[in-house]
């Protein structure tokens, strides 16, 4: 199942040379793990709440590939280039399968809470 790496970054001003180098080199670290950019350098449209900063979303074939990519010396060498220049948060999350049904999830949550649909 596809896994995602989602970063919420807080850039300040224009990217400096370290950030540009990070961006230039990151794809080569992802390629051996089937990683690809899904969202990058795209404006965010906030429709609820507050969302300062930028979003980056990467896709990997599965969670093992995402974790393996992050742990590589090649990527870890790049992390300081970004981290020194912009704060942010990074999470890994599994996607849902093509047959995912939110109503089935709601029903399971109701059952676990001991409630029934009114």
C-alpha positions as CSV (number, residue, x, y, z in Angstrom):
1,X,0.0,0.0,0.0
2,X,1.3,3.5,-0.9
3,X,2.9,5.3,2.0
4,X,3.4,9.1,2.2
5,X,5.9,11.4,3.7
6,X,4.2,14.7,4.5
7,X,6.2,17.7,5.5
8,X,4.8,21.0,6.8
9,X,7.7,23.5,6.4
10,X,8.1,27.0,7.5
11,X,10.4,28.8,5.1
12,X,11.5,32.3,5.8
13,X,12.2,34.4,2.7
14,X,13.8,33.2,-0.4
15,X,15.6,29.8,-0.5
16,X,19.4,30.1,0.0
17,X,22.0,28.0,-1.7
18,X,21.8,25.2,0.9
19,X,18.1,24.8,0.4
20,X,18.5,24.9,-3.4
21,X,21.2,22.2,-3.1
22,X,18.9,20.1,-0.9
23,X,16.1,20.4,-3.6
24,X,18.6,19.6,-6.3
25,X,19.9,16.4,-4.7
26,X,16.8,14.9,-3.0
27,X,15.3,13.1,-6.0
28,X,18.4,11.0,-6.4
29,X,18.1,9.8,-2.8
30,X,14.4,8.8,-3.4
31,X,14.8,7.1,-6.8
32,X,16.2,3.8,-5.4
33,X,13.1,3.5,-3.1
34,X,10.5,4.4,-5.7
35,X,9.9,7.8,-4.1
36,X,8.3,10.6,-6.0
37,X,7.1,14.1,-5.3
38,X,3.3,14.5,-5.2
39,X,3.2,18.0,-3.9
40,X,6.2,20.4,-4.0
41,X,6.6,24.2,-4.3
42,X,2.8,24.6,-4.8
43,X,0.7,27.3,-3.2
44,X,-1.7,26.2,-0.4
45,X,-5.3,27.3,-0.5
46,X,-6.4,27.4,3.2
47,X,-10.2,26.7,3.4
48,X,-10.4,26.0,7.1
49,X,-8.2,27.1,10.0
50,X,-4.7,28.4,9.7
51,X,-1.9,26.9,7.7
52,X,1.3,28.9,7.7
53,X,4.2,27.6,5.6
54,X,4.4,25.1,2.8
55,X,3.5,21.5,2.2
56,X,5.6,18.8,0.6
57,X,4.2,15.4,0.0
58,X,6.2,12.4,-1.2
59,X,4.8,9.0,-2.3
60,X,6.6,5.6,-1.8
61,X,5.5,2.1,-2.7
62,X,5.1,1.2,1.0
63,X,6.1,2.2,4.5
64,X,9.2,0.1,4.4
65,X,10.5,2.0,1.4
66,X,9.7,5.4,3.0
67,X,11.5,4.4,6.2
68,X,14.5,2.9,4.3
69,X,14.8,6.1,2.2
70,X,14.8,8.4,5.2
71,X,17.4,6.3,7.0
72,X,19.9,6.2,4.2
73,X,23.2,8.0,4.6
74,X,22.5,9.8,1.3
75,X,19.4,11.4,2.6
76,X,20.7,12.0,6.1
77,X,23.6,13.9,4.5
78,X,21.0,16.3,3.1
79,X,18.8,16.8,6.1
80,X,21.0,19.5,7.7
81,X,20.8,21.6,4.5
82,X,17.1,21.9,5.0
83,X,17.0,21.8,8.8
84,X,19.5,24.6,9.2
85,X,17.3,26.9,7.0
86,X,13.7,26.1,7.8
87,X,11.8,24.6,10.6
88,X,9.2,22.0,9.9
89,X,7.5,18.7,10.7
90,X,7.7,15.4,8.8
91,X,5.3,12.4,9.2
92,X,5.0,9.1,7.4
93,X,1.5,7.7,6.9
94,X,0.1,4.7,5.1
95,X,-2.5,5.5,2.5
96,X,-5.8,3.6,2.3
97,X,-6.6,1.0,-0.3
98,X,-8.8,1.5,-3.3
99,X,-11.7,-0.2,-1.6
100,X,-11.6,1.9,1.6
101,X,-15.1,2.8,2.8
102,X,-15.4,5.6,5.4
103,X,-18.9,4.4,6.4
104,X,-17.4,1.1,7.4
105,X,-14.9,2.9,9.5
106,X,-17.6,5.0,11.1
107,X,-19.6,1.8,11.8
108,X,-16.6,0.1,13.5
109,X,-16.0,3.3,15.6
110,X,-19.7,3.3,16.7
111,X,-19.5,-0.4,17.6
112,X,-16.3,0.1,19.5
113,X,-17.9,3.0,21.4
114,X,-21.0,0.8,22.2
115,X,-23.3,3.1,20.2
116,X,-25.7,2.4,17.5
117,X,-26.6,4.7,14.6
118,X,-29.8,6.5,15.4
